[in-house]
Amino acid sequence: MKPTSHQLLVRELILQLKTGEIDAGYFRNKFGVEILEDWRDVWSEYAADGLLSIDGDRVEAIFFESGALRKTNGRFVWRIDQASGRLNGTFASTAAGSSGKSAATREL
């Protein structure tokens, strides 16, 4: 089964999320798609929640936390579920080397 152009785009988006940043210009040039516009509601909500930052074409999905004993940081790697609009994936943190599943939803 050959993947669709959209499936290839989502795959490459996931791969870039694993690096901790997304280059929207890459998707514009390769797929002719404006990912920041197409998923504006998702990006805006997570930016407002402090889960990522958007600077021009760059999207960064990392977090920092200052605990009582130490500072920690980590990274989210999400896949966009087109049917539900949820983000599902994994996280990794320097806090006790923790990692696991991660999900994000939009509440109305």
C-alpha positions as CSV (number, residue, x, y, z in Angstrom):
1,M,0.0,0.0,0.0
2,K,1.5,3.3,-1.0
3,P,1.1,6.2,1.5
4,T,-0.8,9.3,0.5
5,S,0.9,12.7,0.2
6,H,-0.8,13.7,3.5
7,Q,0.4,10.6,5.3
8,L,4.0,11.3,4.1
9,L,3.6,14.9,5.4
10,V,2.4,13.7,8.8
11,R,5.3,11.1,9.0
12,E,7.9,13.8,8.3
13,L,6.2,16.2,10.8
14,I,6.5,13.4,13.5
15,L,10.2,12.9,12.6
16,Q,10.8,16.6,13.0
17,L,8.9,16.7,16.3
18,K,11.4,14.1,17.6
19,T,14.2,16.6,17.1
20,G,12.3,19.1,19.2
21,E,11.6,21.6,16.5
22,I,9.6,21.9,13.3
23,D,10.7,23.9,10.2
24,A,7.4,25.0,8.5
25,G,9.4,26.2,5.5
26,Y,10.5,22.6,4.8
27,F,6.8,21.5,4.5
28,R,6.0,24.6,2.4
29,N,8.8,23.8,-0.1
30,K,8.3,20.0,-0.2
31,F,4.5,19.6,0.1
32,G,3.2,23.0,-0.8
33,V,1.4,23.1,2.6
34,E,1.3,25.7,5.3
35,I,1.3,23.5,8.4
36,L,1.2,26.4,10.8
37,E,-2.0,27.7,9.1
38,D,-3.6,24.2,8.6
39,W,-3.2,23.3,12.3
40,R,-3.3,26.8,13.7
41,D,-5.9,26.0,16.4
42,V,-3.7,23.1,17.7
43,W,-0.5,25.1,17.7
44,S,-2.1,28.2,19.3
45,E,-3.6,26.2,22.1
46,Y,-0.4,24.4,23.0
47,A,1.6,27.7,22.7
48,A,-0.9,29.4,25.1
49,D,-0.5,26.4,27.5
50,G,3.3,26.9,27.4
51,L,3.8,23.5,25.7
52,L,5.5,24.8,22.6
53,S,6.7,28.0,21.0
54,I,6.3,29.3,17.5
55,D,8.8,31.7,16.0
56,G,8.2,32.3,12.3
57,D,8.4,28.8,10.7
58,R,9.9,27.2,13.8
59,V,7.9,25.2,16.3
60,E,9.6,23.9,19.4
61,A,7.9,21.4,21.7
62,I,10.0,21.1,24.9
63,F,9.5,22.0,28.5
64,F,11.5,23.2,31.5
65,E,10.6,22.9,35.1
66,S,12.2,24.2,38.3
67,G,11.5,21.7,41.1
68,A,12.4,22.1,44.7
69,L,15.6,20.0,44.4
70,R,16.5,20.3,40.7
71,K,15.7,21.7,37.3
72,T,14.3,19.3,34.7
73,N,13.5,19.4,31.0
74,G,12.1,17.1,28.4
75,R,10.5,16.7,25.1
76,F,7.1,15.7,23.6
77,V,6.8,13.7,20.4
78,W,3.3,13.7,19.2
79,R,1.3,12.3,16.2
80,I,-1.8,14.2,15.1
81,D,-4.9,12.0,14.9
82,Q,-6.8,13.5,12.0
83,A,-10.1,11.9,13.0
84,S,-10.2,13.1,16.6
85,G,-7.8,16.1,16.5
86,R,-5.9,14.6,19.5
87,L,-2.2,14.5,19.8
88,N,-0.8,11.1,20.9
89,G,2.7,10.1,21.4
90,T,5.5,10.0,24.0
91,F,7.5,12.1,26.4
92,A,10.9,11.9,27.9
93,S,12.1,13.9,30.9
94,T,15.4,14.3,32.8
95,A,13.3,14.0,36.0
96,A,14.4,10.6,37.2
97,G,14.8,9.5,33.6
98,S,11.1,9.3,33.2
99,S,9.3,8.6,29.9
100,G,6.0,7.3,28.7
101,K,2.9,7.9,26.8
102,S,1.5,11.4,26.2
103,A,-1.8,12.6,24.9
104,A,-3.3,16.1,24.5
105,T,-6.9,17.0,23.7
106,R,-8.8,20.2,23.1
107,E,-11.6,20.9,25.6
108,L,-14.4,23.2,24.4
